[in-house]
Amino acid sequence: MVKREERERTLISRTGISSNCYFCTKGFTLLEIIVVLFIISITLGIVLPSINIKKSLSSEAKRFASVLRYILDEAATKKETLYLTVKIQEKRIFYEVSEGKRQESLPHLVGIKTSSRGDLKDSSLTILFYPSGVREAFVFIFQDKKERYEVKINPVSNRVRIEKGSI
């Protein structure tokens, strides 16, 4: 008789129906954990982008570096000479790619250093992107009251780097 009760208890505990089973009341199921993680990730996906409304200096430098990389890649793949015009006083850039003409605002751009013309703070500059890359080194300076970032184009390797500088 004892064996039969023990066997019935084992069968019930395997199905997870019994409320007096020791193993059944200890913890959460994998499905419950997955559902909770899914709800948390959806909530964070909705809430986090709305929290960071102010564009930071580092994100602006990263965005500009990605524009430079895109123009370099576009010029190389299309085998065309593309241009980028930077108007420092207006804090705007203008460029043309296969999708058409574009312009963007760069509120933290304070200057450009070139190997041929030196430091530029109040003028505009047009940079030509050849299929083989750029012909000279450029350093774009982004700065606010607390931080400074430099976006650099290397004419030898055609690599675009972002460096955090000191004020």
Order of alpha helices (4+ residues) and beta strands (2+ residues): alpha-alpha-alpha-beta-beta-beta-beta-beta-beta-beta-beta-beta
